[in-house]
Amino acid sequence: MIGGFGIWELLIILLIVLVIFGAKKLPEIGGGIGQAISNFKRATNEPEEIDVTPKKEEKKDGEA
């Protein structure tokens, strides 16, 4: 058993997914899910962006 699901339950779920989406659509769905997971992992590993915009300089007393 895998996480409380037996082999028959997994086969039934696979059959239902196959009937709903069709055999041609499954590789596209799998590719989209894989790309989404890789993008999420890449986003969580990147450091946060640093704000490099220059700050406004304040005028000193006596300057025009």
N, C-alpha and C positions, 0 to 999 in steps of 0.2 A: 504494500500500500504506500502511496505517495501522498502525504498530507491528508489522510482520511479518505482519499479517493482510490478505489480499486481500479483494476484494468478495464472492467466492463463500463464503469462510469465514465472513464476517460474516452473510451471508444464511442460511447453514445454521444458525448459532448462533441467529439470530432465529427461524427456523422451529421449532427445538427448544424454545425458550423459549415460543413461542406455543402449541405442542402441549401442553406440560407445564402451563402456567398458564391458558391460555384467553384469549380476547380481552377478556373483561369484567374479568378480574383484573389485567391489565397496568397500567391507569391507577392502580389502588390501590397496586400495588407501586412504580410510579414516584413517586407522591406521597409514599409512606412513605420512600423513599430520599432524595428531595429534602428532606423535612423533617428527616431525620436529619443530612444534610450541613449544612443551615443551622443546626441546633442545635449541631453540633460547632464550626462556625466562630464562632458567637456565644459559646460557652463558652471558646474559646481566646483571644478578644479581650477578654473581661472581666477586670478586675483581680481579684486574689485578695481574698477576704473578709477584713475586719479584725475581730479579736476586740475587742469593746468591753465585755466583762463587767468589772465593777469587781473589783479585787484586794482581798483581805482586808487590813484595816489591822492592823498589829502593835501590841500594847500597849507603852507606854513604861514604864520602871522608875518605880515610885511610883504608878502609876495602878491603880485597882481593877478 
